Amino acid sequence: MIPYNRINHVMARRAREVPLHPIKHKARQHWRRWLNRRIARTDSRRLDRKTIFILPTGAGAVFALLLLVMLITGINYQNSLIYLLTFLLGALFVAAMHQTHNNLSGLELAFLKPGDGFAGDPIPFRVRLQADHEAPAIVLFSGQTPGLTLSVPREELTDGTLLVTSRERGYLLPERVRVETRFPFGLLKAWSWLRPATPAVVFPRPLTPPHPAEGVSAADASEGTRPGQGQDQVELRPWREGDISARVDWKRFSRNGDMVVADWQGEQGSPRWLDYDGFPGIDQELRLSYLTALVLERDRAGDIFGLRLPGAVIAPDQGAGHRQQCLRALGTWGRTPPDEEPPHGC
Protein backbone atom coordinates (compact mmCIF):
# COMPACT_ATOMS: atom_id res chain seq x y z
CA MET A 1 0.00 0.00 0.00
CA ILE A 2 1.46 3.38 -1.04
CA PRO A 3 1.58 5.91 1.83
CA TYR A 4 -0.72 8.90 1.56
CA ASN A 5 2.09 11.46 1.65
CA ARG A 6 3.89 9.60 -1.15
CA ILE A 7 0.76 9.83 -3.32
CA ASN A 8 0.54 13.58 -2.69
CA HIS A 9 4.22 13.96 -3.63
CA VAL A 10 3.78 12.09 -6.93
CA MET A 11 0.58 14.00 -7.82
CA ALA A 12 2.20 17.37 -7.10
CA ARG A 13 5.20 16.45 -9.25
CA ARG A 14 2.99 15.35 -12.14
CA ALA A 15 0.93 18.55 -11.86
CA ARG A 16 4.09 20.62 -12.26
CA GLU A 17 5.09 18.61 -15.31
CA VAL A 18 1.88 19.33 -17.26
CA PRO A 19 3.04 21.07 -20.48
CA LEU A 20 1.69 24.50 -21.33
CA HIS A 21 0.52 25.64 -24.75
CA PRO A 22 3.66 26.66 -26.74
CA ILE A 23 2.53 30.26 -27.27
CA LYS A 24 1.45 30.66 -23.65
CA HIS A 25 4.68 29.08 -22.42
CA LYS A 26 6.82 31.37 -24.59
CA ALA A 27 4.88 34.45 -23.50
CA ARG A 28 5.37 33.47 -19.85
CA GLN A 29 9.11 33.04 -20.41
CA HIS A 30 9.41 36.51 -21.95
CA TRP A 31 7.37 37.99 -19.09
CA ARG A 32 9.57 36.36 -16.44
CA ARG A 33 12.79 37.43 -18.16
CA TRP A 34 11.58 41.02 -18.42
CA LEU A 35 10.40 41.07 -14.82
CA ASN A 36 13.55 39.44 -13.43
CA ARG A 37 15.71 42.06 -15.18
CA ARG A 38 13.78 44.80 -13.40
CA ILE A 39 13.54 43.10 -10.00
CA ALA A 40 16.66 41.27 -8.84
CA ARG A 41 16.76 38.80 -5.95
CA THR A 42 17.37 40.57 -2.66
CA ASP A 43 16.06 40.33 0.87
CA SER A 44 15.33 44.07 1.06
CA ARG A 45 14.39 46.78 -1.38
CA ARG A 46 12.72 50.14 -1.64
CA LEU A 47 9.80 50.44 -4.03
CA ASP A 48 10.02 53.20 -6.62
CA ARG A 49 8.00 54.32 -9.61
CA LYS A 50 10.00 52.08 -11.98
CA THR A 51 8.82 48.90 -10.28
CA ILE A 52 5.25 49.84 -9.29
CA PHE A 53 2.39 48.85 -11.59
CA ILE A 54 -1.15 50.20 -11.39
CA LEU A 55 -4.41 49.23 -13.09
CA PRO A 56 -8.13 49.70 -12.39
CA THR A 57 -9.88 47.02 -10.42
CA GLY A 58 -13.22 45.56 -11.55
CA ALA A 59 -15.03 48.27 -9.63
CA GLY A 60 -12.69 50.87 -11.11
CA ALA A 61 -13.42 49.71 -14.67
CA VAL A 62 -17.17 49.96 -14.04
CA PHE A 63 -16.65 53.41 -12.51
CA ALA A 64 -14.67 54.58 -15.57
CA LEU A 65 -17.35 53.20 -17.89
CA LEU A 66 -20.00 55.05 -15.90
CA LEU A 67 -18.03 58.30 -16.29
CA LEU A 68 -17.87 57.74 -20.04
CA VAL A 69 -21.63 57.18 -20.22
CA MET A 70 -22.23 60.33 -18.14
CA LEU A 71 -19.93 62.34 -20.38
CA ILE A 72 -21.71 61.17 -23.54
CA THR A 73 -25.06 61.94 -21.92
CA GLY A 74 -23.91 65.43 -20.94
CA ILE A 75 -22.67 66.11 -24.47
CA ASN A 76 -25.92 64.82 -25.97
CA TYR A 77 -28.21 66.91 -23.76
CA GLN A 78 -25.80 69.83 -23.14
CA ASN A 79 -26.56 69.55 -19.42
CA SER A 80 -24.18 71.57 -17.25
CA LEU A 81 -25.08 69.66 -14.10
CA ILE A 82 -24.09 66.35 -15.71
CA TYR A 83 -20.84 67.95 -16.89
CA LEU A 84 -20.10 69.15 -13.36
CA LEU A 85 -20.83 65.76 -11.78
CA THR A 86 -18.78 63.94 -14.43
CA PHE A 87 -15.73 66.17 -13.97
CA LEU A 88 -15.95 65.97 -10.18
CA LEU A 89 -16.07 62.17 -10.24
CA GLY A 90 -13.29 62.12 -12.85
CA ALA A 91 -11.12 64.29 -10.62
CA LEU A 92 -11.86 61.93 -7.73
CA PHE A 93 -10.72 58.99 -9.89
CA VAL A 94 -7.46 60.73 -10.81
CA ALA A 95 -6.80 61.68 -7.19
CA ALA A 96 -7.43 58.08 -6.13
CA MET A 97 -4.95 56.92 -8.76
CA HIS A 98 -2.21 59.17 -7.35
CA GLN A 99 -3.02 58.18 -3.78
CA THR A 100 -2.96 54.45 -4.58
CA HIS A 101 0.39 54.75 -6.35
CA ASN A 102 1.91 56.91 -3.62
CA ASN A 103 0.80 54.40 -1.00
CA LEU A 104 3.50 52.02 -2.30
CA SER A 105 6.05 54.53 -3.51
CA GLY A 106 8.94 54.80 -1.06
CA LEU A 107 7.90 51.72 0.92
CA GLU A 108 10.87 49.71 2.24
CA LEU A 109 10.46 45.95 2.63
CA ALA A 110 12.88 43.46 4.17
CA PHE A 111 12.81 39.73 4.86
CA LEU A 112 14.34 39.38 8.30
CA LYS A 113 14.48 35.62 8.80
CA PRO A 114 12.98 32.70 6.89
CA GLY A 115 11.39 30.11 9.11
CA ASP A 116 11.16 26.36 8.79
CA GLY A 117 8.54 23.64 9.04
CA PHE A 118 7.42 20.31 7.70
CA ALA A 119 6.51 19.54 4.10
CA GLY A 120 2.91 20.44 3.35
CA ASP A 121 2.69 23.07 6.10
CA PRO A 122 2.81 26.86 5.57
CA ILE A 123 6.36 28.10 6.18
CA PRO A 124 6.66 31.47 7.99
CA PHE A 125 8.79 34.29 6.58
CA ARG A 126 9.36 37.24 8.91
CA VAL A 127 9.00 40.58 7.08
CA ARG A 128 9.52 44.20 8.08
CA LEU A 129 8.02 47.29 6.44
CA GLN A 130 8.89 50.96 6.83
CA ALA A 131 7.84 54.13 5.00
CA ASP A 132 8.45 57.87 5.27
CA HIS A 133 4.68 58.36 4.99
CA GLU A 134 1.64 56.59 6.35
CA ALA A 135 0.91 53.52 4.22
CA PRO A 136 -2.35 51.79 5.18
CA ALA A 137 -3.78 48.54 3.80
CA ILE A 138 -0.60 46.98 2.40
CA VAL A 139 -1.15 43.33 1.42
CA LEU A 140 1.64 40.78 0.89
CA PHE A 141 1.02 37.30 -0.46
CA SER A 142 2.77 34.50 -2.32
CA GLY A 143 0.96 31.81 -4.30
CA GLN A 144 -2.38 30.64 -2.97
CA THR A 145 -1.72 31.36 0.72
CA PRO A 146 -3.84 33.98 2.53
CA GLY A 147 -2.32 37.42 2.30
CA LEU A 148 -0.72 39.39 5.12
CA THR A 149 -2.34 42.83 5.60
CA LEU A 150 -0.37 45.53 7.38
CA SER A 151 -0.79 49.26 7.95
CA VAL A 152 2.54 51.06 8.22
CA PRO A 153 2.66 54.19 10.40
CA ARG A 154 4.87 57.03 9.27
CA GLU A 155 8.59 56.39 9.93
CA GLU A 156 7.87 53.38 12.15
CA LEU A 157 8.90 49.75 11.75
CA THR A 158 6.09 47.25 11.23
CA ASP A 159 6.76 43.51 11.42
CA GLY A 160 4.61 40.64 10.24
CA THR A 161 4.75 36.96 9.30
CA LEU A 162 4.04 35.88 5.74
CA LEU A 163 3.06 32.22 5.25
CA VAL A 164 4.28 30.44 2.12
CA THR A 165 2.93 27.04 1.13
CA SER A 166 5.44 24.19 0.97
CA ARG A 167 5.04 21.03 -1.11
CA GLU A 168 8.16 18.97 -0.48
CA ARG A 169 11.27 18.96 1.68
CA GLY A 170 14.35 20.98 0.82
CA TYR A 171 14.90 24.68 0.32
CA LEU A 172 11.90 26.93 -0.13
CA LEU A 173 12.45 30.19 -1.97
CA PRO A 174 9.35 32.00 -3.25
CA GLU A 175 9.67 33.00 -6.87
CA ARG A 176 8.00 36.32 -6.13
CA VAL A 177 6.17 37.94 -3.23
CA ARG A 178 3.48 40.35 -4.38
CA VAL A 179 3.01 43.65 -2.56
CA GLU A 180 -0.34 45.24 -3.31
CA THR A 181 -2.62 48.05 -2.17
CA ARG A 182 -6.10 49.21 -3.18
CA PHE A 183 -6.30 52.14 -0.83
CA PRO A 184 -8.24 54.42 -0.62
CA PHE A 185 -11.41 53.49 -2.57
CA GLY A 186 -10.61 50.13 -4.15
CA LEU A 187 -11.01 51.60 -7.64
CA LEU A 188 -7.39 50.93 -8.57
CA LYS A 189 -4.75 48.48 -7.46
CA ALA A 190 -1.03 49.20 -7.35
CA TRP A 191 1.42 46.37 -6.94
CA SER A 192 5.06 45.38 -7.09
CA TRP A 193 7.15 42.31 -6.27
CA LEU A 194 9.95 41.33 -3.97
CA ARG A 195 12.11 38.33 -4.85
CA PRO A 196 13.74 37.14 -1.60
CA ALA A 197 17.24 35.66 -1.75
CA THR A 198 17.45 33.67 1.51
CA PRO A 199 15.57 30.35 1.41
CA ALA A 200 13.70 28.64 4.20
CA VAL A 201 14.26 24.97 5.04
CA VAL A 202 11.42 22.47 4.77
CA PHE A 203 11.76 19.30 6.84
CA PRO A 204 10.47 15.90 5.66
CA ARG A 205 6.97 15.08 6.78
CA PRO A 206 7.35 12.81 9.86
CA LEU A 207 6.04 9.30 9.38
CA THR A 208 6.29 6.63 12.06
CA PRO A 209 8.16 3.57 10.66
CA PRO A 210 6.09 0.36 10.62
CA HIS A 211 9.03 -1.63 12.04
CA PRO A 212 12.28 -0.81 13.89
CA ALA A 213 15.35 0.01 11.87
CA GLU A 214 17.46 -2.97 10.88
CA GLY A 215 20.98 -3.44 12.26
CA VAL A 216 22.47 -2.60 15.64
CA SER A 217 24.27 0.63 16.39
CA ALA A 218 27.84 0.58 17.61
CA ALA A 219 26.72 1.79 21.02
CA ASP A 220 24.07 -0.94 21.33
CA ALA A 221 26.40 -3.71 20.16
CA SER A 222 28.89 -2.95 22.93
CA GLU A 223 26.38 -3.25 25.77
CA GLY A 224 27.44 -6.81 26.53
CA THR A 225 31.08 -5.79 27.08
CA ARG A 226 30.48 -2.78 29.31
CA PRO A 227 31.57 -2.68 32.94
CA GLY A 228 29.08 -3.40 35.71
CA GLN A 229 26.73 -0.92 37.26
CA GLY A 230 29.23 0.04 39.93
CA GLN A 231 31.69 1.36 37.34
CA ASP A 232 30.93 4.87 36.15
CA GLN A 233 33.60 5.35 33.49
CA VAL A 234 34.47 3.17 30.52
CA GLU A 235 37.31 5.13 28.94
CA LEU A 236 38.81 8.60 28.76
CA ARG A 237 40.00 10.32 25.61
CA PRO A 238 40.95 13.88 24.63
CA TRP A 239 38.10 16.21 23.76
CA ARG A 240 37.37 16.67 20.05
CA GLU A 241 35.22 19.24 18.35
CA GLY A 242 31.65 17.95 18.13
CA ASP A 243 31.69 16.09 21.46
CA ILE A 244 28.68 16.80 23.64
CA SER A 245 29.29 18.79 26.81
CA ALA A 246 27.41 16.27 28.96
CA ARG A 247 30.22 13.72 28.44
CA VAL A 248 33.11 16.02 29.43
CA ASP A 249 34.85 15.16 32.72
CA TRP A 250 34.41 18.58 34.27
CA LYS A 251 35.88 17.52 37.64
CA ARG A 252 39.17 16.63 36.00
CA PHE A 253 39.07 19.83 33.97
CA SER A 254 38.64 21.90 37.14
CA ARG A 255 41.61 20.14 38.79
CA ASN A 256 44.28 20.22 36.09
CA GLY A 257 42.70 21.84 33.02
CA ASP A 258 42.66 18.64 30.93
CA MET A 259 39.63 18.50 28.65
CA VAL A 260 38.78 14.80 28.37
CA VAL A 261 35.61 13.00 27.37
CA ALA A 262 34.25 10.05 29.34
CA ASP A 263 31.90 7.34 28.11
CA TRP A 264 29.47 7.12 30.99
CA GLN A 265 27.44 4.13 32.16
CA GLY A 266 24.83 6.28 33.88
CA GLU A 267 21.08 6.61 33.84
CA GLN A 268 20.98 8.16 30.38
CA GLY A 269 22.82 5.20 28.84
CA SER A 270 24.96 5.41 25.70
CA PRO A 271 24.01 7.53 22.72
CA ARG A 272 22.00 5.76 20.04
CA TRP A 273 22.37 6.32 16.33
CA LEU A 274 19.63 6.96 13.78
CA ASP A 275 20.98 5.52 10.54
CA TYR A 276 19.81 6.08 6.99
CA ASP A 277 20.94 2.55 6.13
CA GLY A 278 18.68 1.11 8.83
CA PHE A 279 15.78 1.00 6.33
CA PRO A 280 17.13 -0.90 3.31
CA GLY A 281 14.98 -1.35 0.24
CA ILE A 282 12.75 1.63 1.06
CA ASP A 283 12.24 4.78 -0.99
CA GLN A 284 14.63 7.60 -0.15
CA GLU A 285 11.93 10.08 0.85
CA LEU A 286 10.25 7.51 3.08
CA ARG A 287 13.54 6.84 4.85
CA LEU A 288 13.92 10.53 5.58
CA SER A 289 10.33 10.74 6.84
CA TYR A 290 10.97 7.78 9.14
CA LEU A 291 14.17 9.35 10.47
CA THR A 292 12.34 12.64 11.04
CA ALA A 293 9.73 10.90 13.18
CA LEU A 294 12.49 9.12 15.14
CA VAL A 295 14.34 12.41 15.73
CA LEU A 296 11.19 13.97 17.19
CA GLU A 297 10.53 10.87 19.29
CA ARG A 298 14.06 10.77 20.74
CA ASP A 299 13.97 14.50 21.41
CA ARG A 300 10.69 14.24 23.33
CA ALA A 301 12.16 11.42 25.40
CA GLY A 302 15.27 13.47 26.19
CA ASP A 303 17.61 10.81 24.75
CA ILE A 304 21.11 11.38 23.45
CA PHE A 305 21.24 10.37 19.80
CA GLY A 306 23.22 10.89 16.64
CA LEU A 307 22.27 10.89 12.97
CA ARG A 308 24.04 9.17 10.09
CA LEU A 309 23.24 10.10 6.50
CA PRO A 310 25.26 9.27 3.38
CA GLY A 311 28.00 11.88 3.37
CA ALA A 312 26.91 13.53 6.63
CA VAL A 313 27.24 12.54 10.28
CA ILE A 314 25.90 14.52 13.24
CA ALA A 315 27.55 13.63 16.54
CA PRO A 316 25.34 12.45 19.42
CA ASP A 317 23.83 15.21 21.50
CA GLN A 318 20.47 16.32 22.87
CA GLY A 319 18.36 19.44 23.21
CA ALA A 320 16.46 21.81 20.93
CA GLY A 321 19.57 22.91 19.04
CA HIS A 322 20.54 19.34 18.25
CA ARG A 323 17.00 18.49 17.14
CA GLN A 324 16.97 21.49 14.81
CA GLN A 325 20.36 20.54 13.38
CA CYS A 326 19.18 17.00 12.64
CA LEU A 327 15.91 18.19 11.05
CA ARG A 328 17.75 20.68 8.84
CA ALA A 329 20.18 17.96 7.77
CA LEU A 330 17.26 15.68 6.85
CA GLY A 331 15.48 18.48 4.99
CA THR A 332 18.48 19.61 2.94
CA TRP A 333 20.13 16.24 2.33
CA GLY A 334 20.66 15.82 -1.39
CA ARG A 335 19.35 19.31 -2.10
CA THR A 336 21.35 22.21 -3.54
CA PRO A 337 20.72 25.72 -2.17
CA PRO A 338 18.99 27.85 -4.80
CA ASP A 339 21.29 30.37 -6.41
CA GLU A 340 20.42 33.68 -7.94
CA GLU A 341 19.05 33.28 -11.44
CA PRO A 342 21.26 34.40 -14.33
CA PRO A 343 20.38 37.71 -16.00
CA HIS A 344 18.88 35.98 -19.03
CA GLY A 345 17.22 33.11 -17.13
CA CYS A 346 13.49 32.65 -16.90
N, C-alpha and C positions, 0 to 999 in steps of 0.2 A: 504493500500500500504506500503510495507516494505521499509524504507529509504535506500538510496544507500550505506551509510557508514556501515549500519547494514549488508547488503549483503556482502560487502567486508570483514567484521569481521568474518562472518560465513564461507565464502570460505577459508579465511586464516587459520582458526582453523581446518577445514576439511583437508586442504592440509598438515598440520603438523601431522595429525593423520593417514595418509596413511602408512600402515605397510610396512616395508622393507622385503626383502628376508631374511630368518633366518640366512643363512651363512654370507650374507653381513652385517646384523645387528650385529652379534656377532663379526665379524672382526672389525667393526667400534667401538664397545665397547672396545675391547682390545687396539685398536689404541689410543682412547681417554684416557684410563687409563694410558697407557705407557707415553703418551705425558704430561698428567697432573702431573705425578710424577716428570717429568723433569722440567716442567715450572709451578711454583706455581703462584697463583694470587697475583699480586702486581702492584702498580701504577708506579713503576720505576724499571728498571733493566739494567744491563750491559751485553751485548752479549759476550759470550765466545765460544771457540771451541766446548764445549760440547753441546751447544744448537743451533749451526749453521749447516744447511744442505746444500748440494751443489750437483747439477746434471746438465748434459748438457741440453741445450735447444734443440728445433727442429733443429735450424741451427747448433748447436754444434754437434748433432748426425750425421747430414749429413757431417759435416767437418771431424769428426772422421772416418766415413765410407770412405770418400775420401782418407784420409791418409792411411787407410788399403789397398785400391785398389792401391795406388801409391807404397806402400811398396811391395806388391805382384808383381807388374809390374817391379819394380827395381830388385827384386830377380830373376824374370824370365829372364830378358834381361841383368842382370849384368851391369846396367847402373849407373855409379857413379853420374851423374848429377841428376838422379831421386832420388838416395839415399840422396844426399845433400839437395835437395828441401824437401824431406819427413821429414828428421830430423830437418830442420829449422822450418817447419810448426808445427811439433810435439813439438818442444821446445816452440814455440809461444803459443800453446794450453796449455801446462803445466804452462807457465808464467801467462797466462790469468786466469787459475784456481786459482793460488795463489793470484793474484790481486783481483779477485772477492771475494774470501773468506776473505781476509784481509780488504776489504772495509766495511764489517760488524763487524769484530772482534774488540772488544773494544768500540763499539758504545754504548752510554748511552741514554736510552729513558725514558721519564717520562710523565705521564698524569697529567697535571696541574689542570684542572678543567673541569668536564663534564658539558655540556650545558643542555638546555631543549628546548622543542618545542611541537608541537601538533602531535597527532597520524597520521601516514602516511607521515610525513615530515622527511627529514634527520635531525638528531640530531648532533650538533657539539661537538666534543671532542677536547680540546686544548692540543697539545702535544709539547714537547721540546726535541730536540736532541743535543748531544754534543759528540765530539770525540777528541782523542789526535792526530789524523791524518786527512788529508782531505778525506772526504767521499762523493763523488758525486753520483748523481742519486740513492738516496734512496727512495723507494716507500713503502708507508703504505696503507693498505686497509683492509676493513672488509666486508665480504659478497659480495653483488653485486654492492655496491656503487663505484663510480669512485675513483681511488687511489689518494693519496696525494704524490707528488714527491718533494723531498727536496734535496738540496746539502749542506752538512755541512762543513763549513770551519774549518781549524785546530784550536782546542781549543777555539772555539766560540760557543755561544748558538744560536740555530736556532729553531724558533717557527713556528707552523703551525696548521691548523684546519682540523681534520679528520671528515668526515661526515659518520654517521652510520644510516642505514635505520631503521625506527620504524614502527611497525605494529599496536600496540594497546597501550592504556594508561598504566601507571604504571612505574616500574623501568626498565631501559634499561642498560644491562650490556653485552657488546660483549663477546661471548664465547672465541674468540681469535682475535687478530689483527696481521696480517701478515706483516712482515718487509722483503723486498726483494730488491735485486740489481742484475743487469746484466752487470754492468760495468766491463771491458772496451769495449768488442767487442760483447757482446750479445751471446757468444758461451756457456756460463754457467750461471746458476742462483743460487745464494745463498740466503737462507731465514731462518728466525726464527720467533718466535711468542712472543707476549706480551699479557698476560691475565690481563686486568685492574681489580682493586678491588672496585673502587668507581663508583656506577651507576649514570646514568643521570635520569632525571624525564621527563616522557612523559605525556603531558596534554591530556584530552579528546578532540576529534575533536569538535569544536564549531558548534552547530546546533540551529538555531533560532526556539523557540517553536511555534507551530501553534496556541496556545491560551495562555492567561495569566495563571500564576500559580493560583491554587485554594486556598481559604482561605485568611484571612487578617492578616497581621503581627501585632504584639502588638503595634508597633508605629503607624500604620495606624488606628487601632481600637480606639485609644485614641484621634484622631483628634477632635471629637465632644466635648470633655471635656476640651480642652486646653483653656488657657486664651486668651483674645482678642489680637489684633495686637499691642496694646500699651504696653503690658506686655512682657518683654524680657526674664524673667526667670521663669521656672515652679517650680523647686525644686533644692535644694543643698544637696549634699551628699559627704562623704569623698571619696577621690581618691582611686581607686583600680587598681591593676596591670591589664593592658589590656585596660584601658580607653584611648580614643584618646585625643591627646593634644589639639585639637581644642575646646574641651568642658570643659577645665580647666578654672576656674575663676582666670586668672592671675593677675587681679587688686587686688583681695583680698589676693592672695599669696604675692604680693609685699608689702602690708600693714602690715600683721601680720604673714605671713609665713604659713597660713593654706592652704593645698592643697585640694580644693573641686572641684567637678565636677558639672556643671550646665547643665540642659536640656534646650537648647535654642529654642525660637520660632522666628528664624531669616530667612534670605533669603534661606539658604540651607535646611531648614525644618528638620524633624527628620530622623534619620537613618532608612533605610528600610532593611528588611531581605530577603535573598534568601534562600528558604527552600527546602530541599530534598523532604519533604512530600507534597510540593505544586503540585506535578505531580503524583497523585495516579493512580495505574493501568497501569503504563508505565514501560517498561523495564529499568533495573537499569542503563545500559550504556547510554540509551537515556536521562534519567534524568540528568546524569552527563554532557552530551553534551549540554543539554538545559541550565543548570546552568553555564557552561563555557561561552556560548554565552551571558548570562545575566551579568556575571562578567565583560566581555569585554565591554558590552554596558554601564553599570553603570560607569565603569572607564573612558570611553571616555566622558561621560557626567559630570564627576567630582562629582558624588554623593557620599554621605556617605552610606555605606551598610555593612551588616554583612552576614555571611554564616553559615547555620545550616545543618550539616550532622549527620547521626546516629553515636553517639559516639564522635562527634567533633563539636565544636562551635568556630567560629572566630568572635571576637568582631567587632562592626562597626568601620570603619576607611575609609581612602581614600588615594590615591597616588599609585605610582609604587610598593612600597614595599608591600602594602596591596594586590594589585592585584596579585603579584607574590605568596604571601602566600596563597591566595585563590585558585589559579590555581594549586599550588603544592598539596594542600589538596585534590582537586578534582582528581588529577592524581594518588595520592598514596592511596586514600581511599579504604580500603579493600584489599590492596596489602601488601605483606611482603617483606622487603628489602632482596635482594639476599645475602646469606651467602657464605662463602668460601666452596668449595666442599670438602668432606671428602677425605682422601688419597686414598681410594679404590673406590671412586665414578667414574662415567663415564661422 
